[in-house]
Amino acid sequence: MEKIGNYQSPYPQWTAKMGYKTRGRDHLGLGSVSSDQILPSLSPSINVLTFHPRYHSFYIFLLDEFWRKDLPRNMSSWARYYRPREFIFSVGCYLCNQPEHGEMGNIVGGQKTGPLAAKEQETYNTSTNYIKTSLGGYGLYYRTVMAELGLLHPGGRGLPYPVDVPTEPLGKDIAAAFRESVQDTSYYRNYFQFDQTEVPRQVIQDYIHEACLCQLKTSKAHDRSYLRDVFEKGGAGKSAQYRKLTMRMFLDIAKQTQEQGLNEDSFRQLIYFGEEENGQRFVPSMNLISISKMWRLYQAREYYSFALNMLWDQFCIWGIENNGDHKPIEVSIFWDYLESIIDIDYLSKSLSIDLNGLISGTSFLKLLENLLLITGSEERSFDQKCSFNCKINEDKLYQIGRSNRRDGKLVISGMLTMLAIIYLRFCDINLWQEPEWKISKMGSDGRLSLDGFIRQTKRMTADGLTIFEILKRIFENYIIQQHIIVATRKLPDNSFRFRREGNRLRFFHHDNSISFMSARFDSISTTVFELGYCDDLHLPNHSLSQYGEKLLVGEE
């Protein structure tokens, strides 16, 4: 496993590249840096889509049971053994009525098994085609991370084993612990072992009362202590270190925010501003300052990405509104439009502030000076003074952008101002020497890094460029050129919103999706909750358990 800053799965042949071949997301390649590099570095081996820790126990248990049987040792045989048992587990998770279950979601195969469970059939047929892929959630989401965490040895063509094998002792110990939880159930004794096709609902419910994902939160879960060790220590290189630091940071946040439940938006506000909309605050503990800085730089990149994506969206809207989908348009016509639509005063009125009549021909430095004036700060104190409750900040501009997507004047001026604020926060060259700054350099390999933007803006400001000149360069280098590069890389999938035809651009009419990429708040908060470190962060009073208190302070 490579060090943070260049995260790479040790099993790249298994890593699914999801979400970037569709027509609706990541048209500038910005989201892939967060999703494929930054977040896997900060929270390695924590799944995003199905993030319940007990899935590791269930899947390694199935794998161990397979090897205990006298069955052909090939992937086809493993898939035939696996599918009916995952189907019953998936249906069971929707039939579970234990008090710990609550409104649990993100169940593998749930699109099919959820409605089936709701019918409360007398029996369920294990041959039901509940998911397309042959190895279900194991193959889609867990096989790679279980190998990364040291739970299994990979198998298959060109590998030492014909089928994946549980590691010894860790993988087999977790399988044995899960088996201990379910071995006395009628399902395990009379159906699981004998490939019974029809399984009564009551049998499934009795089994799932012991096996369910939600039962990891109880003291009777024999596998819980093993899984805690896995999430705290499992993985090669620095992966365990960063995952553990991130979980500790989440516990630090949990301890300081008891009055209100949290969600992804409030989490982003806390790690970036140290405060969220309900007034709760977060000041990282001394031994968690470094990991908190990294998460803050991740969120800085998210604001940066949002601003660029909104500018890209405005360019697409302008092209379609000017019939660029029927006849290509000279790029120079857009520059004339851009220069005319910059209206900082219009933005100022929406925020009830005064940016002193800035126009497109005003130097960009003047915009920076006015932002310092409004926040009552000098450059070295801007980051502190431009707080969550300041009259203008990234979050306020983010809300304006989301709510006024069709208002070109507001969006273009607002997103440029957001980029200016980000620049002012992080333009100190001393910050660039800190080890955490490596997060800001991610994306420098052709995907637009925050570091590159800050440095280039510093040069452009020193050159005395005007607001329009800087905005034009952003569109040239960060919007037009970057979209064409990214869309070309996705061929033969057609994700172009515009293409060059000499000095003209032809636009294509498709819906655009503009939003933050997932910050993994739900997956990481669910992980620390279900491992028993704290109560649910989504609810108030999410206090830490004794295990959470020990992990927070770094005790073994």
N, C-alpha and C positions, 0 to 999 in steps of 0.2 A: 504494500500500500504506500503510495507516495505521500509526501507531507502536505499539510494544509497549504492551499494556494495553488495546488495542481492536483485536485482530488481525482483519483481514478479507481474504479472498482477493480479488485483483484480478479474478477471473473467477468471481463468486459463482453465475452461472447454471450452472456446471459442477460446483460443489462438492456431492458427495453427502453427504447427512445420514444417516449410517449409525449403527445401533445404538441408537436412542432411540425407535423405534416398536414395539419388541418388548415382550412382556409381562414380561421377566425382569430388566431392568436400569434403573438410574438413576431410581428412582421419586420422588426428591426433586430431580431436576434438577441434582445436584451434579457428576456425572461429566462432563456436557456442558461445564461451565466448564473443567475440566482438559483435555478432549479437543479442544474447539472454540476455546478462547481461550488458555489458558496454554501448553500444549505447542506449538501452532502458532506462538506468539510466540517461544518459546525455541529451537525447532528447526524453523524454517519450511522447507517444501518437502522434508522428509524423510518418505517414505512410512512408514506404520505396518504395513500388511498384507503388501505385497510390496516389500521394502526393499533390493533389490540395485541398486547404482548403475549397473551396465552396462545395465540395462533402458533407461535414457535413450539410450544409444548405439544399441541395437538398434531402438528405436522411431523415432528420428530418421532412422536408416538406411533403415527401411522407407518412411517418409514421403518421403525424398529419392528413393528408387528409384521410388516411385509417380509423382512429378513428372517423372522422366526418361523415363517411358513415354508413348506416345501413347494415352492413355485419357481417357474422359469425366471432366470435372472436377466431380464431385459426390460427396456423402458415401456414396451407395450404391455407386458404383464403387470408392471408397477402401476400403470395408468388404469388398467382394468380393476386392480385391487383398490386403488385410491378413490376413484370417482364415486361409487355408491356410498362410501363412508363419509366423504366430505358432504355429499348431498344430505344425508341424515343429520350431520352436524349443523349444516346451514339451516335446514328446516327447524331443527331443535332450538337454535338460537332465537328464532322468531316465536317459538312456542313457550320459551322460558318465562315463568312467572315468579321467579325468585325476587325478593325485595331489593336485591342489589342491581337488578337488571335495568330498571328505569327505561329511558327512551334510547336504548343502545342502537346505533346504526352501524354502517360500514361493515356489513356482513358479506362475506364472499358468496356470490351467487344470489344475492338478495333480490335482484329484479325478478327472478323466477320463483325462488323459494319463499319470499315474503308473502306474495299473494296466495301461494299454496297453503302456507301455514294459517293464513287468515280464514281459509275455508274450513279448518278444523276437521279434516277428513278422518275417517276411522283408521285407515292405514295409508302409508306412503310407499310408493314404488321406487326402489333404489336405482332402477334403470332410467329414471327420468333425466332427460337431457337438460340440465340446469345451467350449464355454462359452456361456451364454445371450446375453450382450450382444453386439451386432454388432461392436463395436470392442474386445472382450476387455479385457485388462489396460490397454491404452492408454487406452481410454475410461473405464474404472472408476477407475484409480489414477494414471495418469501424465500425461494430457493437460493437466490444470490446472497441475501442478507444473512441467512442462516449459515451459509458457508463463511461469510465474512466474520461472523460472530463465533465461529469455531464449533458449530453444532453438527456439521456433517462434512464428509469428504465427497467431493463431486464425482459423479459417475457418468458414463455414456461413451459414445464413440471417441476414440483417441485419448481417453482418460483411464487411470489405473483400474477403476471399478466399472462393471457393466451398468450398475445402478447406484445412485447416491447411497452412502452408508453413514449411519450415525457415528460420530466420533466416540472414542473411549478415553476417559470415562464420561466426559461432560454430556455428549448427546444421549448416550444410553442412560445416564443417571436421570436426565430430565424426562426421557420416555418412561422410565420406571416410575418416576414420581407421578406422572399423569396417569399411568396405568393403575397405580394404587388408588387414585381417586375414583376410578370408574369400574374397577374389576368386579365389584359385587353387584353391578347393575344387571338387570335381565337382558338389556340390549347387548352388553359386552359378552355375557355368557352364552346367550342363545341365538343371537342374530349376527353380531359382528363377526364371530368366529366361523360362521357356517354359510356365509353368503346368502342369507335369506333375502328374498326379493321384496316381500311385503312386510313392513314393520308397523305395528300398531302405534297410534298416536300416544297412548299412555306409556308405552315402553320408551318411546323417544323422550317424553317429558321426564320420566324417572331418570333416564340417562343424562339428560342435559342439566338436570338439577345439580349434578356433580361435575359435568364436563364443561359447562358453558363458559364463555369468555368472561362473563361477569363474576364468576366464582373465584377468579384469581384474587379478588379483593378480600376474600374471607380467610380466616386463619386455618381453615381445613384444607386449603389448596397446598398439596404437598410439593408442588413445583414452584411455588412463589419465591422461596429463598434462592433456588437455583437461578431463576430468571433475573432476580436482582443482581446476582453476581455477574450474569452474562451482560446485562446492560451497563453495569458499572465498570467491568473489566474486559469484556470480550472484544476481540478484534486485534489486528496487527498494527504496528506502527503507533501513530498518535491518535488513531481513531477512538480508542477507548477514552483517552484523556479528554478529547474535545466533547464527546458525547456526555461524559460524566460532568464536565464543567457546565455544559448547557443545561443538563437536568438540575444541577445545583442552582444555576441562575433562575430557572423557573421556580424552584422552591424559595429562593430569595424574594422573587416577585410575589409568590403566594403569601409569604409571611407578612409582607408589607401592605397587602391589599385585601383586608378582611371585610371591608364594609360592603363592597359590591362584587358581583361576579364579573369575570373578564371575558372578552371575545377577541377575535383577531385584530379588530380596529384599536381597542384599548391597549392591547399588547404592543402594537406598533407605536402608539403614542408614548407608552411607558419607556420603551427601550430607546426612543429617540429624544423625547423631551423630558423624560423623568416625571411626567404627569399625564393623566388622562382626563377625558371630558367630565367624569364624575368627581374630579378633585383628588383622586387617590394618587399617591406619589411613590416613586421608586428611586432609591439611591443604592447602587450596588455595594455589597459588602467588599471590604478591602481586598480579599483574596479572589474576588470575582470581577474586579475592574477590567482586566484584560479581555475576558470573554464577552463582557458587556459592551466594551468598545467595538469588538468585532461585529456583534449583533447590531449595534448602532450604525456602523458603516454599511452593513447590509441594508438597513432601512433607508439610509441616505441614498443608496443606489436605487431603491424602489421609487423614491420620489423623483430622482433623476430620470429613471426609465419612464415613469408615468408622464412627466413633462414632455419628453421626446416623443412618446407615443401619441400624446394629444396633439402635438404639432404635426406629426405624420398624418393623423386623422383629419386635421384641418386641411392639409394639402390635398388629401383624397376627396374631401367634400367639395373643395373649390374646383377640382378637376372635373368632377361629375356635374356640378352645377353649371359649368361652362362648356358642357357637351364634349368634354375630352374623351368620353367613351365612344363618340361617333367620329370625331376628327381630332387628331393629335394637336396639342397646343404648344406654341413656342414657350420655352422656359422663361424668357424675358418678360412675357406678359404676367407671369406669376410674381416676378420681382417687383413690377410696378404695383401690382395689387398689394403685395406684402408691405411695401413702403407706405402705401396710403392707409392701410388698416391699423397700423401700430397706433394705439391710443392709450397711453398710460393714465391719462386723466380719467378715462372711462372706467378703467380698473380701480383707480383711486376712489371714485364715487361709490362703487359697489362695496368697498371696504371701509368707507368713511374715514379715509386718511388723505393726506396731501402730499403728492409726489412732485409738486412744483412745476407743472406744465411741461413735462418731458415729452419730446417728439422724436420721430424716427431719426432726425439728423443730429440729435443731442449725443454727446459722447457717452459711451457705456459707463465710463467712470463716474459720470454725474448720477446715473441711476444708483450705482453702488453707494455713492456719498449720501444720497437721499435716504436710502435704506438704513444707513448708519444713523442718520439724523432722526428718523422716525422711531427707531428702537432705542435712541438715547445712548448710543454706544460708540466706541472706537473699534477699529478693526479687530484688535486683540480681545475685546470683550463682547464682540457681536454674538458669538455662539451662546453665551450665558444670557445676554439680554433678550435675544430673539426666542423667547420661551413659548410655551404652549398658549399662554394667555396674552401674548403680544398681539397688537393690532394686525400684524401681518406675519405669516410664517408659512411653511410648506403645507401644513395640514389645512389651513384656511384656504390656500390656493388650490389644493387638491379637491376640497369640497366644492369650490367654485367651478373648477373644471368639470367635475362629474355632473353638476347640476345645469351647466350651460354649454353643453357640447356643441350646439348649433350656432352659438354666438361667437363668430370668428374674432371680433375685436376683443372680446373678454378673454377668450381662450389663448390667443396668440400673445397678448400682453401679459396675461396671468402666468403662462408657462415660462415665458422668458424671465419674468420676475422670480419665479420659483427657482430657476436655474441660477439666477444671480444670487439668491439667498444661500443656496447650497454652496456656491463658490465662496461667498464671504465666510461661511462656517469653517471651510476646510482649506483655505488658501494659504495657511501658515506652513511654511516649508519645514518647520520643526515637527509638525504632525506627520509629514511624509517619511520621517526617519524612524518613527515608532514601528515596532514589529507588527502591530495590529493593522497597519496601513496596507498590508498585503491583500486584505479583502478588497480594497479599492482598486487594486491592480488587476483583479480578475476580469477577464473580458478583453484584455489587451491583445489577444491573439485573433484579432479580426472581429470581435463582438462588442466593441465600445466599452472601455473601462471608465469608471468614475475618475480614477487618477489621471487618465489621459485628458478628460474634459477639463478638470481643474487646471492642469498645467497649460493646456492650450488657451484657456480663457485668461490665464495670467499673462501670457504672451500677447494676446490680442488687446487686452486692456492697456498694457504697457505701450502698445503701438498706437494708442489713441483712437481706436475704431469707434464708430458711432453705433447706436442701438441697432439701426437697420443693418449696418455692415456685419455686426456680430450675428444677428439673427439670420442673415443671408448665408453666412458661412455654416451656421448650424444646419440650416436646411440643405445646403449643398453636400456637406460631409457626413452629417449624422442622420439625415432623413432620406434624401433622394438616393445618394450613392449607396448607403447602407441597406436600404430596402431592396435595391436591385441585386446587391451582392447576396443577401440572405435568401431572396426568392430564387435566385439562380442556383444556389446550393441545394434547394429543395426539389429541383427538377428530377424526375418527370412530373412530380406533383406541381400543379399550377397554383401558386399562392401570390402571384403578382397583383398588386393594386394599380401599378403603372409600370410602363416600360419605355425605354428611350427609343426614339426613332430620329437619329441625328440630334439636332438641337431642340427637338420637340418631344413631348411625352404623351403617350396614349394611356388613358385611364380605363380601369375595369370596374364594373359596378358589382360589388359584393358588400355584405354586411361586415362591419369592423367591430371587434370586441376590445374594449379598453378597460383594463383593471389591473390591480396589483396581482402578481403571482402569489400563490399560497405561501404564507410565512411559516407553515408547519405548526402553528399554535395548537390546533386541535389535536394533531398527532402526538406532539411532545407532552402537552398537558394531560392527554388521556393516558399516555405511557406512565407518567409519574403518579397519576391517580390510581390506575389499575394495578400498579406494582405496590401500592399501599404506602407511598411516601406522604401523601396529603389527600385532602378531600378534593372534590371536583372544582377546578378553578373557574368553571363556568357559573358556579353558584357562589353566593356570599358565604362568609365564614369557612373558607377552604383552609382549615388549619392543618399544620404538619403533624404527622405521627411521630413516634419516637424514632422510627427508621429515617423519616424525612429530616428530623433535627440532626441526626448523626451524619447523614449525607451532606447536609447543608454546611456543616462546620468542617467537613472533610475527614471525619473519623472512619476508620475501616470497620 
